[in-house]
Structures are given as structure tokens and as C-alpha cells.
């Protein structure tokens, strides 16, 4: 038997869970998350659409699916500079 519940109220008590409920929850946790289709690949041109680099265009250098981040090489001050952005901050050019 497991317990569920969390509260800042000291009078609240955890609720007991039946074994089948605990097993169902554990099975759901073991389910692999769906793969994200980010819509772009390494080497492709993307445009930054959010944040301080809005409207900059660069090439995708690395995609990190686990973190939801993309590293884009942006041209700044006459040289290529790697910038890490969220997937939602860029769009395919």
C-alpha cells in the first residue's frame, strides 16, 4: 500500500492507495514520452522569433530533445556565436 497527498496543512493526512492504484501509476511513469518533432534539423537555417535575438537568422548546430533546446550559430560582431534557445523561440527559415 502506498500513500498519496501533500499539503501544507498539518492537519491533513495522506490517503492510502490500493496496490493496483500504485501499480497503475508506476506503469504510467515507465511509459516513454512521445518523441518531439521540432520541425528542423542540424544544419538548417532558422529564424529567432522570440527573445533578445528576435529576427536573427542562423544555422542549427545542435538539437537537445531532452532539454527542449536548440543551439543556433548566429552571426554577431563579425563572427559566428553559439546561442542556446528553446524550441519555441525559433522557426524554420
VMD Tcl script that draws the C-alpha trace (Angstrom):
set ca {
  {0.00 0.00 0.00}
  {1.21 3.48 -0.88}
  {0.08 6.91 0.15}
  {-0.94 9.97 -1.84}
  {-1.32 13.56 -0.86}
  {0.72 16.55 0.04}
  {-0.42 19.56 1.91}
  {0.91 22.48 3.85}
  {-1.97 21.94 6.28}
  {-0.52 20.00 9.21}
  {-3.95 18.53 9.97}
  {-4.21 16.89 6.54}
  {-3.42 13.18 6.43}
  {-2.11 11.17 3.46}
  {-4.66 8.95 1.73}
  {-3.89 5.24 1.42}
  {-3.76 3.81 -2.10}
  {-4.56 0.24 -3.04}
  {-1.75 -1.82 -4.59}
  {-3.45 -1.82 -8.01}
  {-3.60 2.00 -7.96}
  {0.08 2.22 -7.07}
  {0.99 -0.24 -9.84}
  {-1.11 1.68 -12.40}
  {0.66 4.93 -11.51}
  {4.08 3.28 -11.69}
  {3.28 1.80 -15.13}
  {2.30 5.25 -16.40}
  {5.58 6.67 -15.14}
  {7.52 3.97 -17.03}
  {5.84 4.86 -20.32}
  {8.33 6.52 -22.65}
  {7.45 10.09 -23.58}
  {6.46 10.80 -27.17}
  {9.26 11.97 -29.44}
  {9.06 15.63 -30.27}
  {9.11 16.68 -33.91}
  {10.90 20.01 -33.76}
  {10.47 20.72 -37.47}
  {14.13 21.43 -38.20}
  {17.41 19.53 -38.38}
  {21.07 20.20 -37.75}
  {22.47 22.43 -40.49}
  {19.13 24.02 -41.39}
  {18.51 27.75 -41.39}
  {16.17 29.06 -38.67}
  {14.92 32.49 -37.63}
  {14.71 33.54 -33.99}
  {11.13 34.65 -33.24}
  {11.34 35.39 -29.51}
  {13.79 36.90 -27.05}
  {16.69 39.32 -27.38}
  {17.83 37.79 -30.71}
  {14.45 38.17 -32.45}
  {14.80 38.31 -36.27}
  {18.35 36.94 -36.24}
  {18.86 34.11 -38.73}
  {21.31 31.29 -38.09}
  {22.11 27.63 -38.63}
  {21.08 24.86 -36.24}
  {24.26 23.47 -34.71}
  {22.79 21.04 -32.16}
  {19.35 19.82 -31.03}
  {18.81 18.64 -27.44}
  {15.46 16.85 -27.28}
  {15.79 16.09 -23.56}
  {16.12 19.76 -22.63}
  {13.90 21.16 -25.39}
  {16.78 23.35 -26.54}
  {18.48 24.10 -29.82}
  {21.93 25.63 -30.30}
  {21.96 28.07 -33.19}
  {25.03 29.72 -34.68}
  {24.21 33.43 -35.04}
  {26.41 35.98 -36.77}
  {27.20 38.73 -34.27}
  {30.01 41.26 -34.25}
  {31.51 39.73 -37.37}
  {31.74 36.16 -36.11}
  {29.57 33.09 -35.54}
  {28.35 32.82 -31.95}
  {26.54 29.79 -30.47}
  {23.26 30.68 -28.75}
  {21.09 28.17 -26.86}
  {17.36 28.73 -27.36}
  {14.10 26.95 -26.58}
  {12.43 25.13 -29.48}
  {9.59 27.65 -29.35}
  {11.97 30.58 -29.86}
  {12.90 29.59 -33.42}
  {11.16 28.70 -36.64}
  {12.37 27.08 -39.83}
  {13.54 29.67 -42.35}
}
mol new
graphics top color blue
foreach p $ca { graphics top sphere $p radius 0.5 }
foreach p [lrange $ca 0 end-1] q [lrange $ca 1 end] { graphics top cylinder $p $q radius 0.2 }
display resetview
